[in-house]
Structures are given as C-alpha cells and as structure tokens.
C-alpha cells in the first residue's frame, strides 16, 4: 500500500479512486491531481513508482490545498469558534442537533441518536385487566 503524506491509500484501486482516501480530496481534486502529476488515472495505486508519488505530493503542495490533519484541525477550530460565540449554529453543535435547518420532529436520528421513550409506565393492574 503506497503512502502519501502519512496516509496509506488502497493499492488495489485505481489511482483516481484511491486518492480520495486522503481527507480533503474528492473526485474533482483527484482528477486534477492525476492531470497535474501526469499519471494515468486508470493505473492501480500499487503500481505507482516513487517518482510518481513525489509528483502527486508536489502537486498537492503547489496547489496549496489543506488536507488531512491540518484540514481536520481547521474544521474543529471553526466549530469551536461557533460554540464560543454562542451563535445559533454553535448551539446546535453543542446540543447535538441538526445544524443546517433540517426538521427534527421526525427523522434527524443520526444527530439525535436512538429514540428515548418518555412517560410510558404501566401499572400492575393493567396486566390483570387483560385476563
């Protein structure tokens, strides 16, 4: 498995696909990287030579793209800033609710977590009434 900027990318996949495993590089940037580094996008990642890997790294640095740890840190700092100034989006992050205006009366289970049933307590007499 080849390593690019400290991240191992899958060797069995095509270069254009395996570059997407770097945080901050999606389909468009992967295509641009292959063009700038002059690498066939259909080539398998395990077949990349050291010179091709260095061309990919150089292309990332020349474009000035922020990727991996630096990008993760930047995103977390932005969220912390929103929380510190107590804006609406920051409060939604704090409470673990959807941030971008989605409905919450139904759905939103990804952000809210599993349902918590409230107020359903059966009395002992309720079972006897069925008999």
C-alpha positions in Angstrom: 0.0 0.0 0.0 1.5 3.3 -1.0 1.8 6.1 1.5 1.0 9.8 0.6 1.6 12.4 3.3 1.5 9.8 6.1 -1.7 8.1 4.9 -1.8 4.7 3.3 -4.0 4.5 0.2 -5.5 1.3 -1.0 -3.3 -0.3 -3.6 -5.9 -2.5 -5.4 -7.9 0.5 -6.6 -7.3 2.9 -9.4 -5.2 6.0 -8.5 -8.1 8.4 -9.1 -10.2 6.4 -6.6 -7.5 5.7 -4.0 -6.5 9.4 -3.8 -10.0 10.1 -2.4 -9.0 8.3 0.8 -7.0 11.4 1.7 -9.2 13.7 3.8 -9.9 16.9 1.8 -9.5 15.2 -1.7 -12.7 14.3 -3.5 -13.5 13.2 -7.1 -12.7 16.6 -8.7 -9.4 17.2 -6.9 -8.3 13.6 -7.5 -8.9 14.1 -11.3 -6.9 17.4 -11.2 -4.1 15.7 -9.3 -3.8 12.9 -11.9 -3.6 15.5 -14.7 -1.1 17.7 -13.0 1.2 14.8 -11.9 0.8 13.3 -15.4 -0.4 10.0 -14.1 -2.8 7.7 -15.9 -6.0 7.7 -13.6 -6.7 4.0 -14.5 -3.3 2.9 -13.2 -3.5 0.8 -9.9 -2.1 2.6 -6.9 0.2 -0.3 -6.0 1.9 0.2 -9.4 2.9 3.8 -8.7 6.7 4.5 -8.6 8.4 6.7 -6.0 8.8 9.5 -8.6 5.1 9.4 -9.3 4.2 9.6 -5.6 6.5 12.6 -5.2 4.9 14.3 -8.2 1.5 13.8 -6.5 2.7 15.3 -3.2 4.3 18.2 -5.1 1.1 18.9 -7.0 -0.8 19.0 -3.7 1.7 21.4 -2.2 1.8 23.6 -5.3 -2.0 24.0 -5.3 -1.9 25.0 -1.7 -4.6 22.6 -0.7 -5.1 22.0 3.0 -5.6 18.3 3.6 -5.6 15.6 6.3 -4.6 16.8 9.9 -4.5 20.5 9.1 -7.9 20.4 7.5 -9.4 18.4 10.4 -7.9 20.9 12.8 -9.2 23.9 10.9 -12.8 22.4 10.8 -12.7 21.7 14.5 -11.5 25.3 15.3 -14.3 26.7 13.2 -16.9 24.6 15.2 -15.3 25.7 18.5 -15.4 29.3 17.4 -19.2 29.0 16.6 -19.7 27.4 20.0 -17.7 30.1 21.8 -19.7 33.0 20.4 -22.9 31.1 21.1 -24.4 31.6 17.7 -27.4 29.5 16.5 -25.2 27.0 14.6 -22.8 26.7 17.6 -25.7 26.0 20.0 -27.0 23.3 17.6 -23.5 21.7 17.6 -23.4 21.8 21.4 -26.8 20.2 21.7 -26.1 17.5 19.1 -29.0 18.6 16.8 -29.0 19.2 13.0 -27.1 22.4 12.2 -28.4 23.2 8.7 -32.1 23.7 9.1 -33.4 20.1 8.8 -36.6 19.1 10.6 -36.4 17.4 14.0 -39.9 16.5 14.9 -39.4 13.3 12.8 -36.1 12.0 11.4 -32.8 13.5 12.5 -31.9 10.2 14.1 -28.3 10.4 13.0 -27.7 13.5 15.1 -30.1 12.9 17.9 -29.2 9.2 18.4 -31.7 6.3 19.1 -35.2 7.2 20.4 -35.7 7.6 24.1 -39.2 6.7 25.1 -40.6 9.0 27.7 -43.6 8.7 30.0 -44.7 5.1 29.4 -45.2 3.4 32.7 -47.6 0.5 33.0 -49.4 -0.1 36.3 -49.7 -3.6 37.9 -53.5 -3.5 37.3 -53.1 -3.2 33.6 -51.9 -6.8 33.2 -54.8 -8.2 35.3 -57.4 -6.4 33.2 -56.5 -8.5 30.1 -57.4 -11.8 31.8 
